[in-house]
Amino acid sequence: MTSVDKAQWIDVYRRLEKPLYNVVYRVIWDSAESQDVVQETFLRCWRRKDDIRAEGFKALLFRTALNLASNRRRRARLWRVVGVEVLDEVADESAADHALSKSMREALDGLPTALRDVLLLTELAGMTYPEIAVALGIAEGTVGSRRTRALAQLRERLDVQGVVSHEY
Amino acid sequence: MNTDALFKELEPPLGGAERFARKLDEVAATRPSPRRALLAAAAAVAAAAVVTVLLLRQPSPEAPELVAEEPPSVDVYNAPELDRLLGRSSQPTELVVTVNAETVAVTELASANQKVRIYQIN
């Protein structure tokens, strides 16, 4: 690896770390784990750098990050089933730090994955609908319809929980 | 409580880029370089070629041994029977006729065709 190559990757990391972190954090709700997932995402893409096209890079990053985050979340749930608390304890603490209530977290967690992923990418990744369509492998029109359904379900869940959601 | 907080931008833990740089160095150190991989592939191909050549050069035990046949003792090339085939002009030869492994005398008879000779066995 040349120094130029490394410097470019670190530069891209600096630019995209925050949106990736924000998306991943809303899946696994743990600060350190989220940053770990973001780094693993970049390392995986770096290993495939010879096959990556520039125009699809952002979509690939977010798709990889969502997949890795979902895997970690499944693993954490599995551990919870066998009686080991992994992310939950830490997650509550982190959520409090970030002023995200447990009810908000549960409302977002309750969304179907397909809807949640679209909502996270539209609200936090700064991606366009075409970019999200590529990242998730769905039609561009589906991005809009899923976002609408996701917001409606989220509003409903928050209203049930007594959280004000009139901003939507 | 405001739902805007749900999508509020959060700051990742500090030092992420530095940690990523260190991980990148670690992974790059363990990853074989493309040049090294190319050399390894070339060496593997060369080794396979050498083994193939050695196998092909060794005669299999079942293969019949090929031995050049002894050359014929007669001078086939200069045999008069091949004159016409090889475009040589025929040379007159003495006719020898054998009957029951004994040479017998013949008498040439007259022929109307120059290309046809008629002999009578005596």
Interface residues (C-beta under 8 A of the other chain):
Chain A: M1 K6 W9 I10 Y13 R14 E17 K18 Y21 N22 Y25 R26 S31 A32 S34 Q35 V38 Q39 F42 L43 W46 R47 H98 A99 L100 S101 M104 A107 L108 E123 L124 L158 V163 V164 S165 E167 Y168
Chain B: M1 N2 T3 D4 A5 L6 F7 K8 E9 L10 E11 P12 P13 G16 A17 R19 F20 A21 K23 L24 D25 V27 A28 R31
